[in-house]
Amino acid sequence: MRPDILFPLFAPARTLPGIGPRLEKLVEKLAGNKVVDLLWHLPSGLIDRRSRPKIAEVRDGEIATIEATVGLHVAPRNSRLPYRVHVSDDTGEMQIVFFNARPDHLLKTLPEGARRILSGRIEFYQGQPQLTHPDHIVRPEDMAALPLLEPVYPLTAGLPLKAVQKAARAALKLLPELPEWQDPHWLKARGWQAWHTSLRAAHAPQSLADLETGAPARARLAYDELLANQLALGLVRLRMRRLPGRTVTGDGRMRRKVIDALPFALTNAQTRALEEILSDMKSPHRMLRLLQGDVGSGKTVVALLAMLNAVEAGFQAAMMAPTEILARQHHATLAPLCAAAGVRLELLTGREKGSRRAEILAAVASGEVDILVGTHALFQEEVEFRALAFAVVDEQHRFGVHQRLMLTAKGGVGTDVLVMTATPIPRTLTLTAYGDMDVSRLDEKPPGRKPVDTRALPLDRLDEVVESLRRALTKSAQIYWVCPLVEESDEVDAAAAEERHKHLQSIFGDIVGLVHGRMKASEKDSVMARFEAGDIRILVATTVIEVGVNVPSATVMVIEHAERFGLAQLHQLRGRVGRGDDKSSCLLLYQAPLGETAAARIRIMRETEDGFRIAEEDLRLRGSGELLGTRQSGLPSFRIARIEEQAELLSAAYDDARLVLNADPELEAPRGRALRTLLYLFERDEAIRYLRSG
């Protein structure tokens, strides 16, 4: 249970002054629906009202705080014109301007002849200074109530800054005194203050430097958040280690047959990764390992050899892919190799129905099926394995942790899990997203993969591109044409693809095919099969072909509106070509003029094919929140920490969490109890359930 002391912070945001029913939804959209969400919503700017010029000294555009005597009120002739109030000091005079004014209210606030302090942005109109709708109007004796330094918060349309400022001030008043969860020596070495002191300081910046991620108050809070994340992942990992596992050691006979049937030798990276996986399988603990490989680095072969290790030992294995196209692709790739090894392989997706489905399910339950490949259909209740010992989850970021756990539960006693991703992930993201796993990296390409010639052209040269395709077709090339991401919507993306398909079909005829996310699975398969067979020579597609599609004869990739794609996605798409013996090329078509970030992406794509370098650059350009479509996937998003800028803090949090859990796995010592509070504070409650005494 969340400790009572934190209850006020988890009250609804609407309980804060300034947030009525009308603003509640906007605050929720901006920051969240709890008081604590406003505490994590830190200022992004600062209004400095310390400049106190005389009227003759004011400058256009500056924020100024002036003391003046109120003069004449000039009401407008009609309501569309502004209401003006003249004010003066011993150096000159200026006007205060109000639109949609209430005269009775203004006469009370600015009585003629009275002294007032006015603060706001000065504007010059027809050469004369004026102040439109001052931010503050106070009497000289109330000067102390005027905030000379005012935090500016990120806002959303319809939400006034004053309301967020007021709510944040009220939220800060609810801060409880909490036990310190950070190591005192570490705090001293970094020059950091206590948690509540840091939080108050972060909401009250004194200079622009205080808004930087490296400012002491912000860095302290970021470290708290990173430590909560690493502790939570560490607890999941501990729990996996505690669950009973099984020792799986095959005799190698099937693996040898597959290795002999391969047209190439395994790379050093493949051999190393396989040894790490086999060593995990041999240990009595459950395996949870991430296999990261760049496009075309041979992950599927490593996964197959690991699955065969389980089959050799008398068990079953399963491989789960996020889409039907990818599941069928894996099945097609593995089938000849499994046949060479004498292993029964089956495919199970939503499309296998009726008696065929019943037959597969019965064979899986009886143990006749050695390896089952499928989509998330694999973890439906009706699927029962006789002895599942090894599960491969492909493209992990498309699945949540819970789906992964559901599949492992199918094995009864500790199923070993290998998670694969073809999206190279920067080390910092690996730690935050997969910190509960051991990691193997395939950083070499199998021999024979040819480099892809990458070029960039503006979209207004489309006719030239079409002409170059005509030439490529005479040399029997096959071509992908990927249509732009219009928005996160299959429907709109499909419409864009249909347009381009129509256009190219009018030029090249029936050799142009189309595949997009709105089509039925059977239609998609039929188009892909015709493309593989060479009946379709140009395949117009949305990003459904991003991962796993393997057509070695395809040698040209055209990406339309390349500026709309992230780097990792461009790299994935380019990886669909360069798989056969012929020279391949990738054309990035962009809409000129290019923004700075888009230009940087295209430059990096032309410079390198190293997916790990591309991933690091993508993180730098986009920030962790956008990478891998974080918002849609199981990756954590951080409220305060910026891992692209604070990798060193993340490494420290990783080490700190390991040390804490090694010494105090149940978080029972004084610091451990305080760290439980930290986990609750950052809503990592799930992890606390993994504590024996939690």
Buried (B, 14 or more C-beta within 10 A) or exposed (E): EBEEEBEBBBBEBBBBEBBEEEBBBBBBEBBBEBBBBBBBBBBEEBBBBEBEBBBEBBEEEEBBBBBBBBBEBEEBEEEEEBBBBBBEBEEBBBBBBBEEBEEEEBEEBBEEEEEBBBBBBBBEEEEEBBBBEBBBBBEEEEEEEBBBBBBBBBBEEEBEBEBBBBBBBBBBEBBEEBBEBBEEEEBEEBEBBBBBEBBBBBBBBEEEEBBEBEBBBBBBBBBBBBBBBBBBBBBBBBBBBEEEBBEBEBEBEBBEBBBEEBEEEBBEBBEBBBEBBBEBBBBEBBBBBBBBBBBBBBBBBBBBBBBBBBBBBEBBBBBBBBBBBBBBBBBBBBBEBBEBBEBBBBBBBBBBEEEEBEEBBEBBBEBEBBBBBBBBBBBEEEBEBBBBBBBBBBBBBBBEBEBBBBBBEBBEEBBBBBBBBBBBBBBBBBBBBBBBBBBBBBBBBBEEBBEBBBBBBEBEEBEEBBEBBEEBBEEEBBBBBBBBBBEEEEEBBBBBBBEBBEBBBEEBEEBBBBBBBBBEBEEBBBBBEBBBEEEBBBBBBBBBBBBBBBBEBBBBBBBBBBBBBBBBBBBBBBBBBBBBEBEBBBBBBBBEEBEEEBBBBBEBBBEBBBBBBBBBBBBBBBBBBBBBBBEEBBBBEBBBBBBBBBBEBBBBBBEBBBEBBEEBBBBEEEBBBBBBBBBBBBBBEEBBEBBEEB
